[in-house]
Each structure stands twice: as structure tokens, then as C-alpha cells.
Amino acid sequence: MKKILLIIIDGLGDEPIPALENKTPLEAAKKPNLDFLAKNGICGLVKPTFTTAIPTSEETHLALFGYDPRIYPIRRGIFTVLGTGMKMKSGDVALRGNFGTVDENFNMIERRAGRITETGPLINVLNGVIINGVKFLIRNAGEYRIGIIMRGKNLSPQISDGDPHYGKLGKRVQKIMPLEKKFKTIFTAKLLNKFLEKAHQILKNHPLNKEREKKGFFPANYILTRGASSLIKIRTFEKKYHLKDCCIAGKLLYTQIGKILGMDLIKVKGANGLVNTNLKGKIRATKKAFKKYDFVFLHIKAADSLAEDGKFLEKKKFIEKIDKNLTPLLNLKNTLIVVTADHSTCSLLKRHCKRPIPILIYKKGIKPDKVKKFSERACQKGSLGRIKQIDLIKKILLYRK
């Protein structure tokens, strides 16, 4: 039985871009190693699994590992909160929050407040706020991101997102709505709306934001929430598939996904999820991991972030950087290599998008299909066809033999 390397290049897929001669960043990139794997392997497209307006990283990752997000409602909130080091209790509701910028009519101007990093003073004035007996616990989750725990009685995670980026894709921040007609759900939605209104009043008058406005920076005057979730237990990946597994990732979300699935976390110095992440170190750690593990989940983040910022040229260059660093993995013995993404991220839209995701599966001795290059359009002709993301792990396991 072969070992499995699953490489997830976050946000890899994209749309054709006029400035790239109507190619996607993946098509335009010089990537001899990925093309080699595609040419000597089999290819196809993956249809992302999601329940919201556009694919979310948490739902698509759960689907990649065979956990249907409709059955396991583990949303962004719990990953963000646990990633900050906060501990959840039964009855808590966890939320992911962004410090964002809105105008006087609550139209969203910048959903990351210019990727603000100095958020300590803003968190300090909001942490511990109590409304109707419910306490709001807040901690930094990296740059503009925060984890929020609502702690008290009669709380429910069955509420809508306030971030329009994941809701109705509009420009105005969304009022939190109950998703079912139950007392707890209605109470939770009303309570969170009260908190967000109070937080806005505090934030817009905070000295830090006044100073940012003077300097021409986006003020962090609103909290965009999403991914409400409660504490939930899940069957581990190892018990589900009988594979000894590990996770190598730089960003908190993806290490927490691995942790919730029971994967061992392998830390790599300098692996930060950014463009300057330590790719060489992650590749070295991946090769070493196969001495102990049957399944290695290697996550590479920055292509997604670059596309969200509209930086398609930088996305292309980063894909090329990934490709150069893959060379040591091409000679792995007795290993099935899978390269795909959690979702596509469209650079012109500056957000996750519904486009299908390219995938390649390579092992020595596999009968290759007719695909010669690794790209969205080329993979349309691959022998794998179109695979539902929720069925992908089963498909991978078939080729492990």
C-alpha cells in the first residue's frame, strides 16, 4: 500500500485574466515540476463543496478529507477561537471576526481595514463586554483577525454571517439573522447585533482609529463576523481511514483543521502562510515525515491571499516558487502524490469563487491520460473527469493500491 502526500495550494484555481493574455495565473506560470506530475499522472477537476454563497476554506477543507459540512457543522468560528489559544465550553458560540472599515451608511469600504496589524488597544476595550448576561471574550487571531466567544445561557450557532463577503455578496454589512425559529437562535442573533452596534460606536471614536484616519489609513471601525459554531466532536481522520497522519501548515486555520481531525502537527520554523514562508523547510519536513506517517497533508497558503488582493502577477510568481521547491518530492518512493486546492480564488473578483479546481494524481507506474500541462483548462480533458469534493478522498484511496 502506497503512502499519500496531499498538497493543497490554497486558492490555486482562477479565471482567465486579460493582462495575462487571457490565461489564469496557473496557466501563465512556468512550472516544469507540476507539468511533469500532470503529464505522467492523471488529471481532472474538483467541484467544491460548500453551503454558503461562496466556498469557505473550512468547509472545503473538511470536504477534502471526506467530512460533509452539512453533517459536521464546524465553521470558521471554532477554528479561529481555538487557534488563538482560547478554550471553549459547552454552550459557547464561537465566531471569526475581521476588523473592517465601513462608512456612515454601513457600506463596507475595506473588509480588512487595510490589513491592520496593531489591534491590541481595540481588542482591550471590547474584551469582556457583557450584554444581557452574555460575556464577549475576544482575542487576536493574527493581523486584522479576531476570535470571539459568546459565553452565557440560551445561545445558538444557527445565525447568519455579518460579513457580506460570505453572505449576500453585497456592499452593506449584514444584519445578523436567526436561521431557525427558535428562542435561543432569535436571542443570539439579537444579542450579537447589539454587540456589533456597541462595538462600532466604541471603535469609531477610539484614539487609534482617529490617528489612522489622520494618516490616511483605513480605520478599523466595525467587526465583520462569520462562521458561528459551537463545540463539537468529530471522528478523527486516522480512525476514519486507518492512516497515520500529520499536517504541515503555516496559518492557524489549517493547523487547527488538522488538530480537530486528530492529525499530528509538524512545526516548521519560518512557515507563516505568507509569500516569504519557508517552503524549503516545509518540503524537507514533508520528506522526513514519511518515515513515520502514511498520510501527509501539506498546506501552502499565499496564492489565495495574493488573489484576494488582486495581485495576479504575484500569484503567478508564487506558483512558480512553489514549483521550484517541489523538486525533492518527485523522487519519493512508494508514494501517491495529489496536488489540488481547497477552492479557486479569482484575482479580478478578489475573493473565493465557485470555479472548479484542477487536480493531479501521480504515482510511478500509473497509466497517464492525455493531459500535458497542469492548468484549469488542460485538466478538463483529464481521465478523472469532474469529482465532487466530498468524494475526493475515496477516489484517492482507490489509487493507493
Summary of the structure (lengths in Angstrom):
residues: 401
radius of gyration: 21.4
end to end distance: 5.1
largest distance: 64.8
contacts: 1449
relative contact order: 0.24
helix: 33%
strand: 23%
